[in-house]
Amino acid sequence: MANEEKVRQKILDHFKEKGWGIPDVASALTISEQYLRKILNNPGKYPEQITEIIARYKIR
């Protein structure tokens, strides 16, 4: 559970650092803002989507 929270926070920190909001990222991923929030709130349920976001934005 803590690991999922760390991953979520790392992704959100990356977006904040770049100045991107959730709507901007959702639009770039061509998914709804609601679906992106769902993924980020439950990263354990969406491992493929989380992996895709990490790979696409090269989050380390």
Secondary structure as the mmCIF struct_conf table of DSSP 4:
data_model
#
loop_
_struct_conf.conf_type_id
_struct_conf.id
_struct_conf.beg_label_comp_id
_struct_conf.beg_label_asym_id
_struct_conf.beg_label_seq_id
_struct_conf.end_label_comp_id
_struct_conf.end_label_asym_id
_struct_conf.end_label_seq_id
HELX_RH_AL_P HELX_RH_AL_P1 ALA A 2 LYS A 18
TURN_TY1_P TURN_TY1_P1 GLY A 19 GLY A 19
HELX_RH_AL_P HELX_RH_AL_P2 ILE A 22 ALA A 28
TURN_TY1_P TURN_TY1_P2 LEU A 29 THR A 30
BEND BEND1 ILE A 31 ILE A 31
HELX_RH_AL_P HELX_RH_AL_P3 GLU A 33 ASN A 41
HELX_RH_3T_P HELX_RH_3T_P1 PRO A 43 LYS A 45
HELX_RH_AL_P HELX_RH_AL_P4 PRO A 47 ARG A 56
TURN_TY1_P TURN_TY1_P3 TYR A 57 LYS A 58
#
